[in-house]
């Protein structure tokens, strides 16, 4: 059972990180959470809510990780562009002949 859960989690994570399928998976997850058709029906008090809680937790965790990575990347790109602007300054070399004493 552990291997099934772990393999599902890895598949979910990898698919969510793939830009082509990201929105499809997010939409499917939201439909699953709203839909009355579940792995464990919601009318069973505690067990019915566990699968929804696990799926919602996975969605929030992975989407927040993607957002954090995107923010870090944007900050890194901004700092790189600021450094690049500073290095674009033209420099000139002055050749001076020194006299010997």
C-alpha positions, 0 to 999 in steps of 0.5 A, spaced: 500 500 500 505 504 501 508 503 494 501 505 491 501 511 495 508 513 494 508 512 486 501 516 486 504 522 489 511 522 485 506 521 479 502 527 481 508 531 483 512 530 476 505 531 472 504 538 476 511 540 474 510 539 467 507 545 464 503 542 459 499 538 464 499 543 470 493 546 469 489 540 467 491 536 473 489 542 477 483 543 474 482 535 475 484 535 482 479 541 484 473 537 480 475 531 484 474 535 490 467 538 489 465 532 485 460 527 490 464 521 486 470 519 490 475 514 492 471 514 499 464 517 499 464 523 503 457 521 507 462 516 511 463 521 516 471 521 517 473 516 512 470 520 506 474 526 508 480 523 509 481 522 501 479 529 500 484 532 505 490 528 502 488 530 495 487 538 497 494 537 501 498 535 495 495 540 491 496 546 496 503 543 497 505 542 490 502 549 488 505 553 493 512 549 492 511 551 484 510 559 486 516 559 491 520 556 486 518 561 481 519 567 486 526 565 487 527 564 480 524 571 478 529 574 484 535 571 481 533 573 474 532 581 477 539 580 481 542 578 475 540 583 470 542 588 475 549 586 476 549 585 468 547 593 468 553 594 472 558 591 468 555 594 461 559 600 463 564 602 458 571 602 461 577 605 458 584 603 459 590 609 459 597 607 457 602 611 461 609 610 460 613 611 466 620 614 467 625 611 470 629 615 476 
